Amino acid sequence: MNILSSSEHQTIESPEVLTLANDADPRTLDLNGVTRIDLQFPKFTDGRAYSQAFLLRRRLGFAGELRATGDVLIDQLVQMQRTGFDVAVLREGVDASAAQRQFERFDGFYQGSAVETQPHFAVGATPPSR
């Protein structure tokens, strides 16, 4: 996952880049030609953008960049990655150098995610012979 400080993020007005409010339904979007979608976290306690990201990745097959914007804190980064985000823009005042340590805390997960759909216990398993 790419981590950006708030000063590194640029809002782009373009048909290829969409900004989606966290109460919008991604299923209503025309994703043809879209390369990036900025999903908003107005408060760190509002997690609707996680559901939007998961829906965009798993059900709608969106392969472009999903960017988390707004009130993004470092303790949210692992869950953001697991639900399909590629980029997180940390809110102003959050130390980006501390963010990478979040990914070093966990070397694997038992459950599947939006990106790695197969659960850990099924990786490398061979189906039983009949």
Rosetta constraint file for C-alpha pairs under 8 A:
AtomPair CA 1 CA 81 HARMONIC 6.51 0.50
AtomPair CA 1 CA 85 HARMONIC 7.43 0.50
AtomPair CA 1 CA 86 HARMONIC 5.07 0.50
AtomPair CA 1 CA 87 HARMONIC 5.59 0.50
AtomPair CA 1 CA 88 HARMONIC 7.42 0.50
AtomPair CA 2 CA 86 HARMONIC 6.26 0.50
AtomPair CA 2 CA 87 HARMONIC 4.64 0.50
AtomPair CA 2 CA 88 HARMONIC 6.45 0.50
AtomPair CA 3 CA 87 HARMONIC 5.81 0.50
AtomPair CA 3 CA 88 HARMONIC 5.10 0.50
AtomPair CA 3 CA 89 HARMONIC 6.11 0.50
AtomPair CA 3 CA 90 HARMONIC 7.20 0.50
AtomPair CA 3 CA 96 HARMONIC 6.92 0.50
AtomPair CA 3 CA 99 HARMONIC 7.56 0.50
AtomPair CA 4 CA 8 HARMONIC 5.82 0.50
AtomPair CA 4 CA 9 HARMONIC 6.54 0.50
AtomPair CA 4 CA 87 HARMONIC 7.27 0.50
AtomPair CA 4 CA 88 HARMONIC 6.11 0.50
AtomPair CA 4 CA 89 HARMONIC 4.67 0.50
AtomPair CA 4 CA 90 HARMONIC 6.17 0.50
AtomPair CA 4 CA 96 HARMONIC 7.15 0.50
AtomPair CA 5 CA 9 HARMONIC 6.81 0.50
AtomPair CA 5 CA 89 HARMONIC 5.60 0.50
AtomPair CA 5 CA 90 HARMONIC 5.18 0.50
AtomPair CA 5 CA 91 HARMONIC 7.07 0.50
AtomPair CA 5 CA 92 HARMONIC 7.10 0.50
AtomPair CA 5 CA 94 HARMONIC 7.75 0.50
AtomPair CA 5 CA 96 HARMONIC 6.33 0.50
AtomPair CA 6 CA 89 HARMONIC 5.74 0.50
AtomPair CA 6 CA 90 HARMONIC 5.68 0.50
AtomPair CA 6 CA 91 HARMONIC 5.68 0.50
AtomPair CA 6 CA 92 HARMONIC 5.45 0.50
AtomPair CA 7 CA 92 HARMONIC 7.82 0.50
AtomPair CA 9 CA 89 HARMONIC 6.59 0.50
AtomPair CA 12 CA 17 HARMONIC 6.60 0.50
AtomPair CA 13 CA 17 HARMONIC 6.81 0.50
AtomPair CA 13 CA 18 HARMONIC 7.92 0.50
AtomPair CA 14 CA 18 HARMONIC 7.45 0.50
AtomPair CA 15 CA 33 HARMONIC 7.49 0.50
AtomPair CA 15 CA 34 HARMONIC 6.75 0.50
AtomPair CA 16 CA 33 HARMONIC 5.75 0.50
AtomPair CA 16 CA 34 HARMONIC 4.12 0.50
AtomPair CA 16 CA 35 HARMONIC 5.25 0.50
AtomPair CA 16 CA 36 HARMONIC 6.50 0.50
AtomPair CA 17 CA 34 HARMONIC 5.87 0.50
AtomPair CA 17 CA 35 HARMONIC 6.09 0.50
AtomPair CA 17 CA 36 HARMONIC 4.77 0.50
AtomPair CA 17 CA 37 HARMONIC 5.69 0.50
AtomPair CA 17 CA 38 HARMONIC 7.57 0.50
AtomPair CA 18 CA 34 HARMONIC 7.25 0.50
AtomPair CA 18 CA 36 HARMONIC 6.39 0.50
AtomPair CA 18 CA 37 HARMONIC 4.72 0.50
AtomPair CA 18 CA 38 HARMONIC 6.14 0.50
AtomPair CA 19 CA 37 HARMONIC 5.74 0.50
AtomPair CA 19 CA 38 HARMONIC 4.63 0.50
AtomPair CA 19 CA 39 HARMONIC 6.24 0.50
AtomPair CA 19 CA 40 HARMONIC 7.76 0.50
AtomPair CA 20 CA 24 HARMONIC 6.54 0.50
AtomPair CA 20 CA 37 HARMONIC 6.94 0.50
AtomPair CA 20 CA 38 HARMONIC 6.09 0.50
AtomPair CA 20 CA 39 HARMONIC 5.28 0.50
AtomPair CA 20 CA 40 HARMONIC 6.70 0.50
AtomPair CA 21 CA 39 HARMONIC 6.53 0.50
AtomPair CA 21 CA 40 HARMONIC 5.81 0.50
AtomPair CA 22 CA 39 HARMONIC 6.60 0.50
AtomPair CA 22 CA 40 HARMONIC 5.66 0.50
AtomPair CA 22 CA 41 HARMONIC 6.91 0.50
AtomPair CA 22 CA 42 HARMONIC 7.98 0.50
AtomPair CA 22 CA 48 HARMONIC 5.74 0.50
AtomPair CA 22 CA 49 HARMONIC 5.34 0.50
AtomPair CA 22 CA 52 HARMONIC 7.51 0.50
AtomPair CA 23 CA 48 HARMONIC 7.16 0.50
AtomPair CA 25 CA 29 HARMONIC 7.73 0.50
AtomPair CA 25 CA 52 HARMONIC 7.54 0.50
AtomPair CA 26 CA 52 HARMONIC 6.46 0.50
AtomPair CA 26 CA 55 HARMONIC 7.44 0.50
AtomPair CA 26 CA 56 HARMONIC 6.71 0.50
AtomPair CA 27 CA 56 HARMONIC 7.97 0.50
AtomPair CA 27 CA 60 HARMONIC 7.42 0.50
AtomPair CA 31 CA 62 HARMONIC 7.65 0.50
AtomPair CA 34 CA 64 HARMONIC 7.20 0.50
AtomPair CA 35 CA 63 HARMONIC 7.97 0.50
AtomPair CA 35 CA 64 HARMONIC 4.71 0.50
AtomPair CA 35 CA 65 HARMONIC 6.15 0.50
AtomPair CA 36 CA 64 HARMONIC 5.49 0.50
AtomPair CA 36 CA 65 HARMONIC 4.49 0.50
AtomPair CA 36 CA 66 HARMONIC 5.88 0.50
AtomPair CA 36 CA 67 HARMONIC 7.30 0.50
AtomPair CA 37 CA 64 HARMONIC 7.67 0.50
AtomPair CA 37 CA 65 HARMONIC 6.30 0.50
AtomPair CA 37 CA 66 HARMONIC 5.10 0.50
AtomPair CA 37 CA 67 HARMONIC 6.16 0.50
AtomPair CA 38 CA 66 HARMONIC 6.05 0.50
AtomPair CA 38 CA 67 HARMONIC 4.67 0.50
AtomPair CA 38 CA 68 HARMONIC 6.03 0.50
AtomPair CA 38 CA 69 HARMONIC 6.51 0.50
AtomPair CA 39 CA 49 HARMONIC 5.89 0.50
AtomPair CA 39 CA 52 HARMONIC 7.79 0.50
AtomPair CA 39 CA 53 HARMONIC 7.69 0.50
AtomPair CA 39 CA 66 HARMONIC 7.09 0.50
AtomPair CA 39 CA 67 HARMONIC 5.99 0.50
AtomPair CA 39 CA 68 HARMONIC 5.18 0.50
AtomPair CA 39 CA 69 HARMONIC 6.06 0.50
AtomPair CA 40 CA 49 HARMONIC 6.30 0.50
AtomPair CA 40 CA 68 HARMONIC 6.06 0.50
AtomPair CA 40 CA 69 HARMONIC 4.94 0.50
AtomPair CA 40 CA 70 HARMONIC 5.53 0.50
AtomPair CA 41 CA 46 HARMONIC 6.41 0.50
AtomPair CA 41 CA 47 HARMONIC 7.00 0.50
AtomPair CA 41 CA 48 HARMONIC 7.82 0.50
AtomPair CA 41 CA 49 HARMONIC 6.44 0.50
AtomPair CA 41 CA 68 HARMONIC 7.07 0.50
AtomPair CA 41 CA 69 HARMONIC 5.99 0.50
AtomPair CA 41 CA 70 HARMONIC 4.81 0.50
AtomPair CA 41 CA 71 HARMONIC 5.45 0.50
AtomPair CA 41 CA 72 HARMONIC 6.74 0.50
AtomPair CA 42 CA 46 HARMONIC 6.93 0.50
AtomPair CA 42 CA 70 HARMONIC 5.48 0.50
AtomPair CA 42 CA 71 HARMONIC 5.74 0.50
AtomPair CA 43 CA 70 HARMONIC 7.28 0.50
AtomPair CA 43 CA 71 HARMONIC 5.20 0.50
AtomPair CA 43 CA 72 HARMONIC 7.99 0.50
AtomPair CA 44 CA 71 HARMONIC 5.26 0.50
AtomPair CA 44 CA 72 HARMONIC 6.18 0.50
AtomPair CA 44 CA 73 HARMONIC 7.13 0.50
AtomPair CA 47 CA 51 HARMONIC 7.34 0.50
AtomPair CA 48 CA 52 HARMONIC 6.46 0.50
AtomPair CA 49 CA 53 HARMONIC 6.07 0.50
AtomPair CA 49 CA 68 HARMONIC 7.92 0.50
AtomPair CA 50 CA 54 HARMONIC 6.24 0.50
AtomPair CA 50 CA 80 HARMONIC 6.63 0.50
AtomPair CA 50 CA 83 HARMONIC 6.06 0.50
AtomPair CA 51 CA 55 HARMONIC 6.03 0.50
AtomPair CA 51 CA 83 HARMONIC 7.59 0.50
AtomPair CA 52 CA 56 HARMONIC 6.05 0.50
AtomPair CA 53 CA 57 HARMONIC 6.19 0.50
AtomPair CA 53 CA 66 HARMONIC 7.07 0.50
AtomPair CA 53 CA 83 HARMONIC 5.99 0.50
AtomPair CA 53 CA 84 HARMONIC 5.62 0.50
AtomPair CA 53 CA 85 HARMONIC 6.55 0.50
AtomPair CA 54 CA 58 HARMONIC 5.86 0.50
AtomPair CA 54 CA 59 HARMONIC 7.76 0.50
AtomPair CA 54 CA 83 HARMONIC 4.97 0.50
AtomPair CA 54 CA 84 HARMONIC 5.86 0.50
AtomPair CA 54 CA 114 HARMONIC 5.79 0.50
AtomPair CA 55 CA 59 HARMONIC 5.22 0.50
AtomPair CA 55 CA 60 HARMONIC 6.39 0.50
AtomPair CA 56 CA 60 HARMONIC 4.90 0.50
AtomPair CA 56 CA 61 HARMONIC 6.15 0.50
AtomPair CA 56 CA 62 HARMONIC 5.41 0.50
AtomPair CA 57 CA 61 HARMONIC 4.91 0.50
AtomPair CA 57 CA 62 HARMONIC 5.08 0.50
AtomPair CA 57 CA 63 HARMONIC 6.88 0.50
AtomPair CA 57 CA 84 HARMONIC 6.19 0.50
AtomPair CA 57 CA 114 HARMONIC 6.39 0.50
AtomPair CA 57 CA 115 HARMONIC 7.62 0.50
AtomPair CA 58 CA 62 HARMONIC 7.80 0.50
AtomPair CA 58 CA 114 HARMONIC 6.04 0.50
AtomPair CA 65 CA 85 HARMONIC 7.33 0.50
AtomPair CA 65 CA 86 HARMONIC 5.84 0.50
AtomPair CA 65 CA 87 HARMONIC 7.33 0.50
AtomPair CA 66 CA 84 HARMONIC 7.09 0.50
AtomPair CA 66 CA 85 HARMONIC 4.84 0.50
AtomPair CA 66 CA 86 HARMONIC 5.39 0.50
AtomPair CA 66 CA 87 HARMONIC 6.40 0.50
AtomPair CA 67 CA 85 HARMONIC 5.93 0.50
AtomPair CA 67 CA 86 HARMONIC 6.12 0.50
AtomPair CA 67 CA 87 HARMONIC 4.65 0.50
AtomPair CA 67 CA 88 HARMONIC 5.62 0.50
AtomPair CA 67 CA 89 HARMONIC 7.26 0.50
AtomPair CA 68 CA 72 HARMONIC 7.19 0.50
AtomPair CA 68 CA 80 HARMONIC 7.80 0.50
AtomPair CA 68 CA 85 HARMONIC 6.74 0.50
AtomPair CA 68 CA 87 HARMONIC 6.27 0.50
AtomPair CA 68 CA 88 HARMONIC 4.65 0.50
AtomPair CA 68 CA 89 HARMONIC 5.95 0.50
AtomPair CA 69 CA 88 HARMONIC 6.47 0.50
AtomPair CA 69 CA 89 HARMONIC 5.23 0.50
AtomPair CA 69 CA 90 HARMONIC 7.22 0.50
AtomPair CA 69 CA 91 HARMONIC 7.72 0.50
AtomPair CA 70 CA 89 HARMONIC 7.32 0.50
AtomPair CA 70 CA 90 HARMONIC 7.49 0.50
AtomPair CA 70 CA 91 HARMONIC 6.13 0.50
AtomPair CA 71 CA 90 HARMONIC 7.20 0.50
AtomPair CA 71 CA 91 HARMONIC 5.28 0.50
AtomPair CA 72 CA 76 HARMONIC 6.96 0.50
AtomPair CA 72 CA 88 HARMONIC 7.24 0.50
AtomPair CA 72 CA 89 HARMONIC 6.62 0.50
AtomPair CA 72 CA 90 HARMONIC 4.96 0.50
AtomPair CA 72 CA 91 HARMONIC 5.30 0.50
AtomPair CA 73 CA 77 HARMONIC 7.24 0.50
AtomPair CA 73 CA 90 HARMONIC 6.04 0.50
AtomPair CA 73 CA 91 HARMONIC 6.68 0.50
AtomPair CA 73 CA 94 HARMONIC 6.94 0.50
AtomPair CA 74 CA 90 HARMONIC 7.38 0.50
AtomPair CA 74 CA 94 HARMONIC 7.67 0.50
AtomPair CA 74 CA 98 HARMONIC 7.64 0.50
AtomPair CA 74 CA 99 HARMONIC 5.23 0.50
AtomPair CA 74 CA 102 HARMONIC 7.07 0.50
AtomPair CA 75 CA 102 HARMONIC 6.99 0.50
AtomPair CA 76 CA 80 HARMONIC 6.16 0.50
AtomPair CA 77 CA 81 HARMONIC 6.20 0.50
AtomPair CA 77 CA 88 HARMONIC 7.28 0.50
AtomPair CA 77 CA 99 HARMONIC 7.70 0.50
AtomPair CA 77 CA 102 HARMONIC 7.13 0.50
AtomPair CA 77 CA 103 HARMONIC 7.92 0.50
AtomPair CA 78 CA 82 HARMONIC 6.28 0.50
AtomPair CA 78 CA 102 HARMONIC 6.73 0.50
AtomPair CA 78 CA 103 HARMONIC 6.33 0.50
AtomPair CA 79 CA 83 HARMONIC 6.19 0.50
AtomPair CA 80 CA 84 HARMONIC 6.45 0.50
AtomPair CA 80 CA 85 HARMONIC 5.43 0.50
AtomPair CA 80 CA 88 HARMONIC 7.96 0.50
AtomPair CA 81 CA 85 HARMONIC 4.95 0.50
AtomPair CA 81 CA 86 HARMONIC 6.55 0.50
AtomPair CA 82 CA 113 HARMONIC 5.23 0.50
AtomPair CA 82 CA 114 HARMONIC 5.95 0.50
AtomPair CA 82 CA 115 HARMONIC 6.57 0.50
AtomPair CA 83 CA 113 HARMONIC 6.26 0.50
AtomPair CA 83 CA 114 HARMONIC 5.01 0.50
AtomPair CA 83 CA 115 HARMONIC 7.18 0.50
AtomPair CA 84 CA 113 HARMONIC 7.96 0.50
AtomPair CA 84 CA 114 HARMONIC 5.45 0.50
AtomPair CA 84 CA 115 HARMONIC 5.94 0.50
AtomPair CA 90 CA 94 HARMONIC 6.16 0.50
AtomPair CA 90 CA 96 HARMONIC 7.16 0.50
AtomPair CA 95 CA 99 HARMONIC 6.95 0.50
AtomPair CA 96 CA 100 HARMONIC 7.48 0.50
AtomPair CA 98 CA 102 HARMONIC 7.63 0.50
AtomPair CA 99 CA 103 HARMONIC 7.90 0.50
AtomPair CA 100 CA 104 HARMONIC 7.08 0.50
AtomPair CA 101 CA 105 HARMONIC 6.62 0.50
AtomPair CA 102 CA 106 HARMONIC 7.78 0.50
AtomPair CA 103 CA 107 HARMONIC 7.75 0.50
AtomPair CA 109 CA 120 HARMONIC 6.65 0.50
AtomPair CA 110 CA 119 HARMONIC 5.99 0.50
AtomPair CA 110 CA 120 HARMONIC 4.78 0.50
AtomPair CA 110 CA 121 HARMONIC 6.77 0.50
AtomPair CA 111 CA 118 HARMONIC 7.67 0.50
AtomPair CA 111 CA 119 HARMONIC 4.69 0.50
AtomPair CA 111 CA 120 HARMONIC 6.10 0.50
AtomPair CA 112 CA 116 HARMONIC 5.60 0.50
AtomPair CA 112 CA 117 HARMONIC 4.54 0.50
AtomPair CA 112 CA 118 HARMONIC 5.02 0.50
AtomPair CA 112 CA 119 HARMONIC 4.12 0.50
AtomPair CA 112 CA 120 HARMONIC 6.72 0.50
AtomPair CA 113 CA 117 HARMONIC 5.05 0.50
AtomPair CA 113 CA 118 HARMONIC 7.60 0.50
AtomPair CA 113 CA 119 HARMONIC 7.85 0.50
AtomPair CA 118 CA 122 HARMONIC 6.45 0.50
AtomPair CA 118 CA 123 HARMONIC 6.69 0.50
AtomPair CA 119 CA 123 HARMONIC 6.73 0.50
AtomPair CA 121 CA 125 HARMONIC 7.44 0.50
